[in-house]
Amino acid sequence: MENTFAWIIAAIVLLVAGIGWKLRSMSKGRPAPAALQAGQPLPEFTAEDEQGNQVHSSQLIGTPVVLLFVRGTWCPFCTRQVENLTKHYKEISESGARLILLTPQSLETTRRVADFFKVDFEFWLDESLHVTKQLGLLLPAGVPDDYRKEYGENTIWPASLVIDAKGIIRYSGISRFIVDRPNPEKLLSVVKSL
């Protein structure tokens, strides 16, 4: 009987330790992919602008950029992030920086968000998720079931970058979890420090 009791206690201790380890590792959230670490040059990639023209990340050299990777208008957390950024859009643009949202969602749908908030964000499209995969930001099966018919199954893991005029990433904010986003004031303070 004592032997059985000792095994039960040992199993409970291991279970609690395992749960504790899992919770601790989850609290760290998702690490930034190596290519998107602060201090690294922004990797070369090609997307599409609102007019359907190819745009290249190398075209960002020469001006600071706030680059947001957003899942789409169906995501309430992304919509809230865009809404929060609109309060700082004027300061960001007056600091000489461009604000670009990269999304897998159609640009027509995304443009309606900017029009709603009355801001002139630039939108880049990654409909095939090629850029997303290249940069290590793919979120498999990240689109809720209710939206998959229209938007597909996979999407972008939310991220925010501030890139200096030389093309170097100065801030990399990868959402630890789907619900969190960097504070827009943090993005603004990095832009102002460039």
C-alpha positions as CSV (number, residue, x, y, z in Angstrom):
1,M,0.0,0.0,0.0
2,E,2.9,2.4,0.9
3,N,4.5,1.6,-2.5
4,T,1.3,2.5,-4.4
5,F,0.9,5.7,-2.4
6,A,4.5,6.7,-3.2
7,W,3.9,6.1,-6.9
8,I,0.7,8.2,-6.9
9,I,2.6,11.0,-5.1
10,A,5.5,10.7,-7.6
11,A,3.0,10.8,-10.6
12,I,1.3,13.9,-9.2
13,V,4.6,15.7,-8.6
14,L,5.7,14.9,-12.2
15,L,2.3,16.0,-13.6
16,V,2.5,19.3,-11.7
17,A,6.1,19.8,-12.8
18,G,5.1,19.1,-16.4
19,I,2.2,21.5,-16.3
20,G,4.4,24.2,-14.6
21,W,7.1,23.7,-17.3
22,K,4.5,24.0,-20.1
23,L,3.0,27.2,-18.6
24,R,6.4,28.7,-18.2
25,S,7.4,27.9,-21.8
26,M,4.0,29.3,-23.0
27,S,4.5,32.6,-21.1
28,K,7.6,33.3,-23.2
29,G,5.4,33.1,-26.3
30,R,6.7,32.7,-29.8
31,P,10.3,33.8,-30.4
32,A,11.1,36.1,-33.3
33,P,12.4,34.2,-36.3
34,A,16.2,34.6,-36.8
35,A,15.7,36.7,-39.9
36,L,13.6,39.2,-38.1
37,Q,15.7,39.9,-35.1
38,A,16.6,43.5,-34.2
39,G,20.0,44.4,-35.7
40,Q,19.5,42.3,-38.8
41,P,18.9,43.7,-42.3
42,L,15.3,43.2,-43.4
43,P,15.3,40.1,-45.7
44,E,14.7,40.6,-49.4
45,F,11.1,39.7,-50.3
46,T,8.6,40.6,-53.0
47,A,4.9,41.4,-52.4
48,E,2.2,43.2,-54.3
49,D,1.0,46.8,-53.7
50,E,-2.6,48.0,-54.0
51,Q,-2.3,48.6,-57.7
52,G,-1.1,45.0,-58.3
53,N,2.5,46.0,-58.9
54,Q,5.4,44.0,-57.4
55,V,7.1,45.7,-54.5
56,H,10.4,44.7,-53.0
57,S,11.6,45.1,-49.5
58,S,14.8,46.6,-50.9
59,Q,12.6,49.6,-52.0
60,L,12.2,50.5,-48.3
61,I,15.8,51.6,-48.0
62,G,16.0,55.3,-47.7
63,T,13.2,56.0,-45.3
64,P,12.2,54.5,-41.9
65,V,9.3,52.1,-42.0
66,V,6.8,50.6,-39.5
67,L,5.9,47.3,-41.1
68,L,3.0,45.4,-39.6
69,F,2.1,41.8,-40.5
70,V,-1.6,41.5,-40.0
71,R,-4.0,38.6,-40.4
72,G,-6.9,40.6,-41.8
73,T,-10.1,42.5,-41.1
74,W,-11.8,39.3,-39.8
75,C,-9.3,39.4,-36.8
76,P,-10.6,41.6,-34.0
77,F,-7.1,41.9,-32.5
78,C,-5.6,43.1,-35.8
79,T,-8.5,45.6,-36.3
80,R,-7.9,46.9,-32.8
81,Q,-4.2,47.2,-33.5
82,V,-4.9,49.3,-36.7
83,E,-7.4,51.4,-34.7
84,N,-4.8,52.0,-32.0
85,L,-2.2,52.9,-34.6
86,T,-4.5,55.5,-36.2
87,K,-4.1,57.6,-33.1
88,H,-0.3,57.8,-33.7
89,Y,-0.4,57.7,-37.5
90,K,0.2,61.4,-37.9
91,E,3.2,61.4,-35.5
92,I,4.7,58.4,-37.3
93,S,4.3,60.0,-40.7
94,E,5.5,63.4,-39.5
95,S,8.6,61.6,-38.2
96,G,9.4,60.7,-41.8
97,A,8.4,57.0,-41.5
98,R,6.1,55.0,-43.8
99,L,3.5,52.7,-42.3
100,I,2.9,49.5,-44.3
101,L,0.5,46.7,-43.5
102,L,1.4,43.4,-45.1
103,T,-1.6,41.0,-45.2
104,P,-2.7,37.8,-47.0
105,Q,-6.2,39.3,-47.3
106,S,-7.4,41.0,-50.5
107,L,-6.3,44.6,-50.6
108,E,-9.8,45.8,-51.5
109,T,-11.1,44.4,-48.1
110,T,-8.1,45.8,-46.2
111,R,-8.3,49.2,-47.8
112,R,-11.8,49.5,-46.4
113,V,-10.3,49.4,-42.9
114,A,-8.0,52.3,-43.7
115,D,-10.8,54.2,-45.2
116,F,-13.0,53.6,-42.2
117,F,-10.3,54.9,-39.9
118,K,-9.5,57.8,-42.3
119,V,-5.7,57.0,-42.6
120,D,-3.5,56.5,-45.6
121,F,-1.7,53.3,-44.7
122,E,0.1,51.5,-47.5
123,F,-1.0,47.9,-48.0
124,W,1.1,45.1,-49.4
125,L,-0.4,41.8,-50.3
126,D,1.0,38.3,-49.6
127,E,-2.0,36.3,-50.8
128,S,0.0,33.2,-51.5
129,L,1.7,33.5,-48.0
130,H,5.1,33.1,-49.8
131,V,6.6,36.1,-47.9
132,T,5.0,34.9,-44.7
133,K,6.6,31.4,-45.1
134,Q,10.0,32.9,-46.1
135,L,10.1,35.1,-43.0
136,G,9.0,32.3,-40.6
137,L,5.6,34.0,-39.8
138,L,3.2,31.3,-41.0
139,L,0.4,30.4,-38.7
140,P,-1.0,27.1,-39.9
141,A,-4.8,26.7,-39.5
142,G,-4.9,30.2,-38.0
143,V,-8.0,31.3,-39.7
144,P,-11.2,30.5,-37.7
145,D,-13.5,27.9,-39.3
146,D,-16.2,30.5,-39.9
147,Y,-13.8,32.5,-42.2
148,R,-11.9,29.7,-44.0
149,K,-14.2,29.6,-47.0
150,E,-13.4,33.2,-47.8
151,Y,-9.8,33.5,-46.5
152,G,-8.3,30.0,-46.6
153,E,-6.9,28.1,-43.6
154,N,-3.4,29.5,-43.0
155,T,-2.5,33.1,-42.2
156,I,0.2,35.4,-40.8
157,W,1.6,35.3,-37.3
158,P,1.1,38.9,-36.2
159,A,4.4,40.9,-36.1
160,S,5.6,44.5,-36.0
161,L,8.9,45.8,-37.3
162,V,10.5,49.2,-37.2
163,I,13.2,49.4,-39.9
164,D,15.7,52.3,-40.3
165,A,16.5,54.1,-43.5
166,K,19.4,51.7,-44.1
167,G,17.1,48.7,-44.1
168,I,18.2,47.4,-40.6
169,I,15.5,46.1,-38.2
170,R,15.6,48.3,-35.1
171,Y,12.6,46.8,-33.4
172,S,11.0,43.4,-33.8
173,G,7.7,42.7,-32.0
174,I,6.4,39.3,-32.6
175,S,3.1,38.7,-30.9
176,R,3.6,36.1,-28.2
177,F,0.0,35.0,-28.5
178,I,-2.6,35.9,-31.1
179,V,-4.3,38.4,-28.8
180,D,-1.3,40.7,-28.0
181,R,0.2,43.4,-30.1
182,P,3.0,45.9,-29.4
183,N,2.0,49.2,-27.9
184,P,1.8,51.8,-30.7
185,E,3.6,54.2,-28.5
186,K,6.6,51.8,-28.4
187,L,6.7,51.8,-32.2
188,L,6.5,55.6,-32.3
189,S,9.3,55.9,-29.8
190,V,11.6,53.7,-31.8
191,V,10.7,55.7,-35.0
192,K,11.5,58.9,-33.2
193,S,14.9,57.5,-32.0
194,L,16.1,56.8,-35.6
